[in-house]
């Protein structure tokens, strides 16, 4: 939370600057080949703005980190997730050979060390704060920073933004409505900030609806701290202290008693008074969208930064383009704004 609060003054500007670079790269690819994969430019964008905001360091000071830092994080995160995810390999061989043991750290040790050294050399302000304000050693601070940067932030956005692009692609009428809202409420040349995009109701709703149907972290686990009763619409379950609980986001957020036509992407679902009421049932962040993160509820500390960053992403896109067409992991056509 401390890092997020300190970075709030530069977050939006760093997002926008890195988005410009991302779309310039994609534009060049589309112009050359009529199609361009957006995965590498997207991950580079995510890595660059997060490193500046969370670590307080510009990847550009290290050519290797600037070029391949996101790949290093990819490898490290993937190695941790591989024992828990399905790769559609023949069962039971997948369980036996991929999910039955922890993978050795030496497979990514070299890349992790390069990221560690980069933070140690260029993240001095954050490291000093970790040591003086939170009584952490330098090593503890660096490891915590890399976990937040890689696993929480980079990993989450890497999953979420492709879902957002997919939700927008192939919907020319929706793109036209988003374009109209963005350009009617934000004057040309206006610097995008959290404040300038706060009233874009449809843009916010599209972001929320994407999170409802495609939460970046669909499963949450916790152990009960005390005995209690867990109630649903029509049942009550007795939970004992120490019981392991699992929450599956997609079940909660496609509840037909809460959401009309729950399996369908409805862009304006979270607009107007009724839509704002539904935010009480949007649990993508391990808590309601109307809630506040704390150490007791374990709600995503960056809940509001995630949604506002996505709003900036969509707003920037429709300032720059009239339409964007995506297919799979590629951008196949862009129509630039006049």
N, C-alpha and C positions, 0 to 999 in steps of 0.2 A: 504493500500500500504506500509505503514511504517513497519508493522509487517512482511509482505512478504519479503521485502528487507532485513530486519535483519535476517530472518531465511534462506535466500538463501544458506548460507555456510554449513548448516547442513541438508537441506531438502532432498537431494538425499540419503545421508548416512542413515538418519532415515527411509526413505521409504524402502531401501534395508534391513536394520536390521529387520524391522517389517514384511517385506515380508517373510524373512527366517522363522520367527516364525509361520506365517500363513500357509505356505506350509508344515512345519513340522507337524502341527496339522492335516492338510488335509491328508497328507501321512499316518499318523497313523490310521485315520479313514478308508481310502481306504484299507489298509492292514488288518484291523480287519473285516470290513463288506463288502468289495468290492464296497463301495459307501460311500461318506461323503458329507453332506451338507456344502457348503462353506459360507453360509450367516453369521453365527456367527464368524468364523475365519476372514472373510473379514471385517466385521464391527469392530472387535477388532483391526485388523491391521490399518484400517483407523483412528479409535479413538486414538490409541497410537501414531502414527507418527504425526498426526495433533496436539495433545496436546503438544507434545514435541516441535514442530515447532512454533505453534501460541501462546501457553501459556508460553512456556519455562519451563515446569514442566514435570517430568516423572511420569506417572500414577502408576508406581511400588511402589512409596513411600506410597501409600494408597492402601492396599489390596482390599478394597471394590470398589474403583474407577477403579483399574486395572481389576477387574473381571467383574464389572457391569456398568462401566461408559458409555459404548456405549448403553446399554439398557436404562439408564436414559435419554440419548439424544434422543433415538428412541421415547420414550413416549412423550417427550416434543414437538418434531417436529411433530409427528403424530397428537397430539391434536390441533396444529395450522392449519394443513393441512386438517383435517377431514371435516370442513365445506365447502371445495372447491373441494373435489375429489369424484369420483363415487366409491361406493363399490358394485355395481351391485345388489342393493337391489330393491325391488318392488317399482316402481314409481306409484303415487306421494309420497308414504310414505317416501322414501329416502329424498326427498326435504323437506318435512314437519318436519321430526324428526331428520335429521342429518345436513341439510344445512340451517336452518332457524335461528340459534342463535349461539353466541360465547360460547364455552365451558368454564366452570369455572376453574380458575387456581389452585384451591385447589387439583384438581385431580392429578397434577404433582408437587405440591409445595414442598413436601418432597424431591423428587429426585433432583429438581432444586436447593434446598437449599444445598444439599450435593455437587453438582458441584460448586456452588457459593463459599462454604467454602473451597473447594479444591483449586480453583483459588486464593482465598484470602490468603491462607496459603503458597502456593507454586509457585505462579506466580508473586513474588515481583518485579522482574526487569521490567516486562511488565506493571504492575500497576504503578510503579514509573514513567515510561515514559509517560503513559497516563495522569498522574497528572501534571508533570513538562513541558512536551513538547506540550500537547494539551489542557491543562487547564480543564481536566475532573476531576470530583470527583472520589474517589475510587469505589463507587457504580456504577457510570456511566461506568467506564472502565470495570468493571467485567461484567455488563450486555451486553455491546457491544462485549466483547470478547466471551461470551457464545453464543450470536446470530451468530457471524461470525463462531465460531467453530461448532455449532450445525446445524444451519439452512443453512448457505451458504456452508461451506466446507464439513462437515460430511454428510449432507443430499444429496448434489450434487454427491459426490463420491459414496455414497451408491446406488444411482440410476444408475450412469454411468458404474461402473465396471462390474456389472452383464451383461449389454448390450455388453460390450467388450468381456467378456468370451463367451457369446452366439454367437457373431459374429465369433469367432475363432473355436468354437466347430463344429464337423462334417465336417471340411474342411481340410483333411489330406494334400492335395496339397498346400494349403495356409500355413499351419503350417510348411511344409517342406521348403518353400521359406523363411519364416520368420526365421526359424532356421538357414538356410544357410547364410542369410544376417547378422544375429547377430554374428554367430561364425566366419564368414570371416572378419568382421570388428572390432570385439572386441576380443582381445587375452584372453585366459584362465587366470583367476586370476586377471584380470583388475578390479579395483574398478569402479563401475558404478557411473557416474556423469552426470550432464547436458551436459557437454562438450563431454564426451565419446560417447554419444548416438545421438549427433546432426546430424550425417551423415547417419543415418539409414532411408533411404528414404521410403522403403516399410512399415516399422514399423510406421513411422509417418503417412503415407497415410491410413493405417488401422485404426489408431486412429481417424483421421479426418473423414473418411467415417462412422465410428460408430457414431460420433457426428452429422454428417449430417442427418442420418436416425433416430437416437435416442437421440435428444438433452435432457440433464437432466432437463432443464427448458423450456418447449415448448411454453409457453405463456409469453409475456411481455406487460405491460400496461404503458401508460404515457399520460399526458395531454399536449396539444400543448401550447408552450410558446408564440406563435405569429401566425398570419395568414400566411398560405403558401400553395403551391400547391404540392400535393403528386402524383408522376408520376409512372405508371407501364409501361409495354411494349407498351400498346396500348390505355391507358386512362389517364386522369388527373383528380384528385379529389381536390376540394376546401376544405381546412381544416381551421377552425376558431380557434382563440385563446381560450383555455379552453376546446376544444373538447377532449373527452376521446378516445384514440387509443389503439387498441390491435393488437399485432403482433403474428402470429402463425408460429412458426419456420418450421414446416413440410411442409407448403404450399410453403414458400420461398425456401426451400432447396430441393424440388422435382419439381422445375420449369423445364419443358421439353425444354424450350428455352435456358436454361443455362446448364443443366446436361443431357447428353445422358443416355437413359435407367434409368430414375431418381428413379424408385422404387426398383431397384436392387442394392444389395451390391456389389460394384466393388472395390476389395482391392487396386488396383493400380491407382485408379481414380486421386489421387492427386500427382502422380509422374511426373517427367520430366517437361518441360517448360509449357505445356498445363495444367498440374495438378497444378502447382504453381500459374498460372493465376486464376484457379478456387477458390483459397483461398480467393479471393476478394468477393466471393459469399457464403462463409461459415459463417453463422451468429449465430451459436449456443450460442455465448457469448454476444448476444445483440449488435452485431457489427461485421464487417468483421474480419476474422482471421488475416488479414494484418494490422488491425487497432491497436491503442494504447488506453488503458483505461484512462479516465479522469473524473473529476467531472461533466463535461458538456455532455458527450456522454453516461454516465451510462453503459458503457461496463464492463463486469465482470473484477474486479480488478485482479483476479487470473487466467485470461485467459491462459497465457503462462505456469503457474504452473500446471494447469489441464492437458494440453496436454503433457507436459514433464513428469509429474508423470505417466500418462498412458503409455508413451513410456518406462519409466523405468520398469513399471509393465510387459509389454510384453517382453522386453529385458531380464529381470530377469527370466521370465518363460522359455524362450528358451535357456538360459544358464543352467538352472537346469534340464529341461525335453526335450526329443525328441518330445513328443506329450502329449497332455492333452485332455481328453474327458469329456464333461459336458452334463448333461441332466437336464433340468429345473434348479433348484437351487442346484444341487449336482454334484460333481466330481465323475465320475464312473470308470475312469481308468487314470493312469499316466505311462508314460514310461520314466524312468530317463535317463539322458544323460550318455554316457559311459565315 
